[in-house]
Amino acid sequence: MINDTARNAVHDRLIDSRKADASRQRSLRVLRGEANADEYERTRHSNVFEGMELGFVRPTAQTESKLRRDPVDTLSSNGRISKAQVKAAQEIRLIYETLVCSMLARASSPERVGGGRGQMPGHIADLHMEHYLPWAYYLGGRPYGAHPLKDKFMKIPKRGRCRPALESAISVVVDGLTLAACETLNGWRHGFASEVIDYALAVYSEFAGWEQHKDKINEFEHNWRKRARAMA
């Protein structure tokens, strides 16, 4: 009787062990399948040349999980900014990065111009002239020629509309500075950085003719002047 009980116990442990092993194997197959699918998705726009992966390759899922989220995406997800303001952020980033790349281009660049400087593509140069410069000059308080939209707002004061908005927009939109870090850097509190970025992108989308933000812009500038006087 004792021997039968022992044999049954050993048999049960063996069955449990086999079940656990089968479960582990199923889990491994699922993980391998997910890894293969991720590998394909990450590299499907690339080619291997002499052992090197060329073309568009996304980071692994593990790496993506550790990446810091784009502050613009955060503002959009929270409903803080509109689609036109997201478009404004994307265009600012594109123009700024293209401008910097053109300034740093080598003399051997196929798009070089006199003096060895890289040349900005024509359509981006137009965006830089028609959208970016009026926006940057407006926030910084510098008049910009006879821009057709400049008369929509009161005369630009010499001290600028909100120079920190220009600096913060570049830091957040282009450099990926977090809103929390932006507040710390400027001594702001209570989510004020998101208000500043909202304002900066509202000005850009208004000047680009994508959305109407005049009331929001005037309200922010009124509050900003009050804030500046209180801190003076």
Helices and strands as residue ranges (DSSP letters): H 2-43, E 45-49, E 52-56, H 61-66, H 71-77, H 83-104, G 114-116, H 122-127, I 128-132, H 133-140, G 150-152, H 163-169, I 170-174, H 179-186, H 192-207, H 214-231
